[in-house]
Amino acid sequence: MSRKHLHKQALALAVSIVLAGCQSVPTPKPGPEPKPEKERAWVAIDRDAAPGTAAEIRVDDSSDSQGTTFDLIIHGFWVEEKRGPDQEIYQRIEIPGLGSHNQEGAPDLPLARFNLAIPTDAKQADLSVERLEVRSFPNYRIWPQPVPERDHPEGDPERFVLNREIYDSNAFWPPAAGVRRNPVRTQLRSIPAIAGEVWPVRWHPKTLDLEIATHTRYTYSHPGNRQEFEPMTTDRGRQAKLYFLNWPTVAAHFPINFVFYSAEFLIIYPDQSYADEIAPFANQKRARGFKVTEMTADDIGSTCAQIRSAIDTWEAAVPASRDAYALLVGDVDVIPLCTSPTGVPTDDLYASTNGDDLSEEIYLGRLSVDSEADAANQIQKILTYEDNPSLFCCYNRAALWAHKQDAPGKYEGAHETVRTNAYSVPPTFTTFYGSQAGVTDSDINNQVDSGVGTLAYRGHGSSSSTATGWNQNNEFYNSADANTLANSIPRSPIVWSFACTNTALGNEDSISEVWMEQAGTGAVSYYGATVASYTSQNHVLDEWMFKAVYDEGLVTQSHAIERAENQMAALSASSNAWMYLLLGDPDLQIRRRNPIGLEILIAREIETCFGPGCFLEIRVLDDKGLPVPDALVGLWKPGFGDLPEEVFVNRYTDNEGRAELPAAPASAGKLFYAVEDGQGNAVFDAIEVVQ
């Protein structure tokens, strides 16, 4: 039996133990499953606000580098009655826009989580609270946070649990209005920040009074000397604007590089025999402005600790102003999954270099390949998607695929939220819901074969099936189905599976690997979970992946994942993100529109040149001949043997679509260039350098 097969068997056993453990949590009190007693009702606080109006956070104009003040205003809340196994009637409340404490057995009360950027050298931010308006609601017995449901195919429903110490106490819970002292830690790789929490709702277990601070002013003090920061990339600036609540008041202290793109890309693969297969991918990254470093597991070791050590050392040498990406090329026998602090198999620890947490410093992806030929196939699919978008159609189409359980609610309901949301760049949705008569596995294959841009599944899954018993025929979409994909349009879709264990890489082979291994077909990337993931958190992840890409414009897939996972944590304090990993290129730009053919005006041949006066002009036009501003243009030419690159430079185009780049190639050969316009249009090509 091979070393790889033994390793995968061991991992599969470990996963089964984790799953068995999560299924064996006992119900503390006997009795029937909790059930709703009444339909959910809206309790209005602001009579002018429509039911479902989200709570508002308004950052005050007085906020600056030394402190941040904001008001939290609550317009109303939803209430649902539930009977517990103890036969008591409880009320579960929800304030739109706010998250939950998510402490099992504690009252399930709303709160607000957020991030604040700190431009000073303060080591912590201290909270002060002014409750301006407070409303009290009598006779509320608050529903306790249950052990959450998991999307496990054998069934793993939520289970009632009660924290007796809290429910028998004679005091309001929570006892404070928020976390008073908040340590400053780096977020988004270079930005000092805090992760804050405020608690506008509290409840008294003896008097049964629910108290809601409907208008509260919170002030975080973070005084100190203002720090000087190197200009960050435009990509990071775009994320920071969405990530930090106080960004409008502190953005001026964090400069952005609007001229160049500066980033580094680490590729780790099994051994030097893979170098030729990796080369086209590495060269494309160099032409796109990345400084590329290559390592092999043969040299650095094949344990999680050894590989993390090598990644940490590499990342520590990357200037904080530069973005950091990494691609792991290899199955788990070469590059194993690590074990998260919550005990699940994960790749996230490879991306977290300043602590074992989900605030990651590196954008990470993996190609779980078994051979050099497998690596070549997967890399070719990626390059076809990224470098030749104008050759293919249908990027604007998104297929929503859902399990039939509890339809039209639950999984179909989650996708209906996705479908009916408003987007700045709305996709054309097609639905494949398991409760609908006549919907089969073949419909999924037909969508993929006809060139759908994004395919998202929501429901029950397993390591061997994307979807298990999902439709009226109880079909399982498994490797036999994926192996029949033809992709008549020779371009593969993005696949997101919000389900269980699709990326359990310890299995031989998991369904996500089967999708990725299809040569010229299957998926160009696959985002899925390694173990049984949480139902309600998956609903949030599903919604926010689409919001991040199609509304907020985070089309770099790893950026969208970071945004969606952060929002999932903000709303649920969930560890669900540890379970998810990306198979594919973390730098892949998700296409939202059908592409246009860019016209690149560039010399087809240049001569070798020496000295500071050597420049190459490139002009970028759209399909109507109009200039394309802010397109990133990169040049790269390799050196001789071990000598460094002869040309390595990039620049954003001006309002005329023009970029003039220093180019002093010293030898004949290929000068590679790459163009990306931010809308999913891209070109990767080369011109000749003659002596």
N, C-alpha and C positions, 0 to 999 in steps of 0.2 A: 504494500500500500504506500502511495507517495506521501512525502512530507506535507505537501499542500492538502491532500485529502485528510490526513490525520489532523492537521491544524483546523480545517473547516469543521471536522466532526467535533472537535473540542469546543469550538466557538458555538456551534449549533446546540451542544449540550448546555453551555453556559447561558445561552439565550432562553432555552426551555426552562432552566432553573429560575431565571428572572421572571418569566411569564407565570410559572407555577406559583412563585411567591406572590406576584401581584394579584393572582386570582384567589389566594387562600385567606385574604383578609376577612376575619369573621364579622358578622353583623352583631353589634354589641347587645341589641335587644331583639327578642323574637317578635314575630308578627308579620303581617302582610307587607308587600312592597309599598313604599310611600306613593301616594297618588294625589293628583290635584282634586280639591274639593269644589273650587269655583274657577271660572275663567279668569284669566289675568285681567286686572282692571287698572286704569290710570288714576292716580291721586294727584290732582292739580295743586300746585303751590302758587304758580303764576297763572291766573285765569286767562290771560291773553295768549298763553303758549299752547300750541296744539299737543295732543297726546303723543308721547314719544320724543318731545323736544329734548335735545341733549344738554347736559350741564355745560356751562361756559367757563373758560378761564381767560381772564383779561389781564395781560401784563401792563402794569402801571407805568406811566411816562417817567416817573421818578427813578425807575430802575437804571442802574449804570454798572460800571465795573466793580463797584464796592458792595453792591447789594441788589437783590431782585425782589420786587413786590408784585403780587398778582392777586386778583379777586376771583373767587370761585362762586358761581351763582347757579343754584339748582332750581329748575322750573317745575319739577314734579317727579313722580316715580311710579313704576309699575309694582303691583302687589299681586301675589298669587297664593292662594291657600293650599296647604298640603297636609295630609294626615300622616303622621309618623307611625312606625311600628309600635310605639308606646301608646297609640290611639289619641295622642294630643293633636290639636289643630295648630299648625304653625303658619306663619306668613313668610314667604320668600319675597324680598324686595330687590328691585333693580333700578338704578338710576342711569339712563342712557348716557353714554360717553365716559362713565366711570368704571373702574375695575372692581375686583373683590379682594378681601383679605386672603381668601383661599387657605385658611388654616383648618385642617380637618377637625371637625367636632366643635369648632368655635362658631359664633354667630356669623352667618354669611352676610356681612355688611359691605356696602360700597365704600370705595376710597379712590383717590387720584394718585397715579404714579407718573413721574416725568423726569426729565434730565435737564440740568442747568449747566451751561458752560461757564467756567470760572477763569477770567483772564488775569487774575492776580496770583500771588504766590501763597494765598491762604491754604492752610492744610485741612480746613473743614468749613462748612457753612452752617450757621446756627439759625434755627427757626424761631420766630415769634408769631403769635396768632392773635387776631382781633375778630371775634365773632360779632358781626354787625346785625344779623337777623337770625333768630332761632325759632323753629316751630316744633311743637311737641304733639305726638300722636299716641293716644292711650290704647291699651289692650292689644298690644302686638307681642306675639310670641315668635321670635325670629328663628327661622329655619336654620339649622346648623349646616356648615359646609360638609357635604358627604364625602366619602371616598369616591373619587370621580369615576364615571363610566369610561371604559376603554372600547375602542373599535375592534374588539377581538372577535374572530368569526364564530367561536364557540359561545360567545356571549359573556360579557363581563359588566353587568349593569352597576350603576352607582349604588352605594350601600350607606345606610343611615349610621351615623356615629355621633355621639354627644359628649362634649367635654364637661363632666360634672362639676369640676372646680369652677368653671365660668358660670354654668347655668344655676348653680346653687349659691352663687355669691350675692352680696347685698351692695353692689356698686356698679356704676356704669362701665360698660365695656365697648370699645377699648378705653383705657384709663386716661389717655392723652389725646391731643388734637393732631398729632403727627410725630414723625421722628425728629427729635430736637437737634441732635448733632449729627451731621452728615459728612463723612470723610470724602476728601477730594481724591479721585483716581482718574487716570487717563482713559478717555473714551475716543472712539474713532481714530485710534492710534496716536494722535498728537494733541488732543484737546483736554485739558484738565476740566473735570466735571464732577457733579454729584448726581446720584440717583435718589431723588426725593420721594417721600410719601406724605400725604396729608389725609386726615381722617375726619371728614365733616359729619359723619353719622355715628351715633352711639346708642346703646340700648341698655336698659336696666332689667335684669332677669327677675327681680322681686316685684317691682311696681308695674312691669310690662310697659314702660314708657319708651317709645321710640323718639329720639331727639335728632333733628336734622338742622344743621347750621346752613340755612338756605343762602346766606350771603356772608362769606368769610374773607378776610384779608390776611394773606400770608406774606411774611417778609423773611427772606434768607439773607443774612449778613455774611459777606465773604470779603472783608477788607484786607488790603495788603498792597504791595508794590505791583504795578502792572508789569506783566512779563512781555518779552519780545519773542514773537513767533515767526519762524520761516514761512514764506508763502506756501499754502497747501494747494493741492490740485483742485481744479474746478469740480471734479467728481466728488471730492470730499466736501467741498463747500456746498454742493447741492444737497448732500446728505445731511450736513450739519443744520441747514435751514429747516429741515423737517424734523430733525432729531432733538434739538434743544429748544425748550420752551422760551428761553430768554434770548434767542439768537438775534432778533431785531435790535436789542439794546447793547449787545456785545460784539456783533459781527465785525465792527470796525477794528477791533483789536486782533482779529485773526485774518491776516491778508491772504488773498487767493492769487495764484499764478495764472493769469489769463493769456500768457504768451506761450509757455511751454507746458508739456505734460511730463511729469517726472515720476517714474514708478519702477519697481523691480519685480522680477518673476523668478521663482524657484521651481525647478522641475526635479523630482526625485523618481528614479526608475530602477529596475532590479540590478542591471549590470551593463557593461559597455556594449554588449551585443545589441542593445536596444537603441544605441545612439543614432543610427541611420534613420530609424522610424521616428524618433523624436525630432530630428533636425528640421523638417518642414514646419512643425509647430513652433519650435524655438525661434526659427528665423522670422516667422510671421510676427512673433511678439517683439523681436528686436526692431523690426521695421515699424511697428506701432508705438515705439518709444520706450519699451521696457529694457532695462538692463537685466539680462538673463543669466542665471546661475544654474548649473546642472550638477547633480550629485547622484551617486548610486548606492543602493542598499548594501552592495558588496563592500563598499568603503566605510559607510557610517554605521552599519548594523541593522538588524531586522527586528528589534523590539520597539515597543512604543517609547520607552524611555530613551533609547539611543537615537531614534529618529527625532523625537522632540528636542533632544539636546542639540542636534545638528541644526534643526530649524530655528531654535532659540538663538544660537550663535549667529546664524545668518541674519535673522531679523534685527538683532541688536546692532549690527553694523550698517543697517539701512537707515539713512537720515530720516528723522521724523516727518519731514515735509514730503517725503516720497510715499506713494501707496505701495503696499506689499501684497503680492499674490503668490499662491503656490499650487502646484498640481502634483498629486501623488499618482504615479503610474505603477500599478501592481495590485495583485489580489492579496488577501489577508495572510497568506503564507509568507509573503515578502514584506508587506507593509500592514501590520495588524491593526485592527480597530483598538483604540484605547478604551479604558473603562472610566466613565464619568463619575463625579462625586455622588451621583444618584444611583450608580451601579449598572448603567446600561452601556452597551457597546456604542462608541461614538468616534467620529473624526474631529470633533470640535476642539479637543485638547491640543491637536496639532496646530490649530489656528490661534490658540490663546497662549501668549508668551509671558505675560506678567501676572499669572495666577490661573488657577483651575476654575475659570468662570466663563460665562457666555458673552462677556465683553471682549470681542476678539480683535487682535491686531492684524490678522492676515485674512485675506479673502481666499477660501480654500475650495478645491474640487478634487475629484479622484477619477481615474480611469481604472476600473478593476479588471485588468487584462490578464490573460493566461499565457500569452505567447507574443512574440514579436509581430506576427501576422495580425493578431487581434489588436495590438496597439496601432498598427498601420491603418487598419480599417476604421477604428474609432477616431483617430486623428484626421483621416481623410473626410469623414462625415462632418467633423467640426469645421474644417477649413472650407468645405463646400458651402456650409451654412454661412460662415462668417465673411468669406471673401467673394462670393458670387451671388449675392442676393438678387440682383437684377435678372438672373436667369430663370427665376421661379416665381410662382404666384402664391396667393392665398395666405400670406402671413397674417392678414387681418382677421382670419377666422379662428374662433376658439370653440372647442367642443367641450361641453359639460356632461360628464358621465357620472351617474349616481346609482347607488344601491337602492333597491325597492323598499327596504325596511321602513315602517311607519310613514310611508308616503301618504300625503304630500308634504309631511313634515320631515324632521331629522335631516337625512342626507340630501334628499331632493330640496328640502326647504333651505338648507345651507347654500346650495347652488342657485336657488331662486333669488336669494339675497345678492349673490354675485351678479346674476343676470340682470336684475332690476336696478342695481346701483347706477349712478351717473358717473361718466368717465370723460376726461378731457380728450382722450383718443379712444372712442368706444370700439371694441371688437364686434365682429358679426358672430353672434352666438348661435350654436346649434346644440340642442339638448338630446341626450340619450339616457332617459330615466328608466330604471328597471321596472317600475310599476306599469309602464306603458306597454300595451299589447304589441307583440311583434318585434320588439327591440331585442337584438341579439349581438353576440360577439362579432358577427360579420359586419354589423354596422360600424363598430369601432375600427375594424380593419379598413373598411371602405373610406372612412374619414381620414385615416392616416395615409392610405394609398393615394388619395386625391389631393394631399398637400396641406392639410389643416396646420395652422401655425402653432397653436397651443392646445394641448389635451390635458384636462384636469379631471381626476377621478376623486369622488368622495364616497366613502362607505367601508365595508368590510373587505379586508385583503389578507394575504398571507405571504410567506416567503416564496411560494411557488406560483401564486396567482395574484395579478393586480387586483382582480375583483373575484369574490367568492359568492356563488349562489345569488348573483346580483339582479337577475331579471325573472320574468314569469316562467322561464324554462329552467331556472336554478343553474344557469351556466356559470362555469368558472373560466375566467380569461387567464390562461396559463401559457406555458412555453410553446405548446402545440399551436396555439393561436398566433403568438408573436412570431413563430418560425414561418408562418404563411404570409407575413407582410410582404408586399411587393413594391410599394412606393412608386407608383407609375410616374409620379413627379419625383425625380431623384434627389429629394431633399427631405430630411427627417425633422419631426416636430419636437418642440419642448414638451416634456411630460412631467406633470406634478401629480403625485398620488398622496392624498391626505387619508391614509389608511394605516393598517398594521403591517409591519415586518416585511414590506416589499424590498427593502435594502438590507435584509439580514445576510450580509456578505459571507457569513460563516457557512451558509448552505451552498451546495454545489448543484447548479448555480441558482442564485436568487433570481426572481422574475425581473428585477431591475437590470441585472447583468445580462439577462437574455435579450431584453430590449436593446441594450447598448451594443451587444456583440453582433447584431445583424449588420452585415456588410452592405453599405449603401441604402439601408432601410432601417426600420426600428425607430429608435429615438436618438436625437443628438445630445440630449441631456435628460437625466431622470432624478427627480427630487422626491425622496421617500424616507420612511422610518425603518429603523433597525429592529425595533420591538413593538409590542402593542402600545399604541399611542392613545391619548385622551380625546374623547369625543367632542366635548364643548370647546376645548382648546383648538382642535383641528378645524372646527367651524370658523374660529377667528383667523387662523392661519390661512385658510382657503380664501376668505374675504379679503384679507390684507395683501396677499400675493397679487391679486388682481388690482387692488387699489394702487399698490406701489408701482406696478408696471404701467397700467393703462390710464391712471389718473395723475399720479405724482411724477411719472416720467423716469423712474429708476429702472432703465432698461438693461443695465448691466446686471446679469442674473444674480450674482452674489450680493449686490447691493439691495436688490429687491428682497432676497431671502433675509438679509440682516434687518431690514425695515419691518418685514412681516413678523419675524420671530420676536423683535423688540416690542411690537404692538401686542403680540400674544402674551408676552410676559407682563406688560403694563396692565392688561385687562385681567389677567388670571394669576400672576406670580407663578406661572407654570414652569416646570422643568422639561416640558415637552420638546423644546428645541434640541436638547441633548440627543434625542432619538433620531433626528433628521440629518441626512447628509446629501450632498450633491454629487452625482456622477456626471462629470462633464467639465467643461472649461469655465472657471469662475469669472473669466473676462468676457464670456459670450454676451453679445448685445442682442436682446430679444427683439425681433422684428414685430412692430405693431401695425405697420402699414405695408401695402404692396409697394415694393421698391421702385425707384426710378433709376435710370441709367445715368450715372454721373459722367460728365465729359471732363477728362483730365488733359489740360494743355501742358505738356512737358516735352522737352527734347527727347527724341528716341535714342540719341547717342551723344555722349560727351567724351571729351578727352581727359586724360590724367591731368591733374592740376596740383600745384604746390603753393602754399602760402596763404595768408589771411584774405587775399582778394578773390578767392574761389567761391562762387555762389551758383546755386541752381534755383531757377524760378519755376514754381508750379502754380497753375491757376485751376480752380475747381468751379465748374458750371453745372447747373441742373439740366433736366431734359428739355427745358425751354430756352436754354442758352443764358439763363440768368446766373449771376454770381452767387456762390454759396459761402456765406461768412461763417466763421467759428468752426470750420471743419478742421480736424486734426490731421496734419500731413507729416509723415515721418520718412526719414531716409536711413538706410543701413547698408553698409558694405563690409563684408568680413575682411580680416587682415590675412597676412601670409602665415600659415602654420599656427604657431603659438603667439604670434604678434596680435595686438589688440585691433579692434575694429578700425578701419580707415575712415569710415563715416558713420556717425551715430548722432542724429539730431532730429528734432521735431519742432513744429510750430503750428499755431492756429491761424487760419486764413483771416485776412482783413475783410472790410465791407465789400471789396471788389473781388472777393474770392481768391485773393493772391497771397502766396507765402514765398518769401525768398530765404533759402536755407544755405548756410555754409556747407560746401561740399568740395573736399579736396582729396579725391581718390588718387592714390599713388600708384595703382596698378590696374591693368586691364581686368575685365570681368563683369559681373553683374552688380548693379546698384539697385537694391530693392527699395520700393516706395509703397507706402500704405496711406489710404485716405479713409477717414470716417467722418460722417457729417452730423452725428447725433440723432439722426432720424432712422437709423437702420440701414442706410445706404453706405456701401463700402467698396473699396477697390484695393487689391494687393497685386502688384506687378513688378516688373524690373525693366531697366533700360541698360544699354551696353556702355561700358567704359572702354575706350580704345586707347592704346599707348600713343 
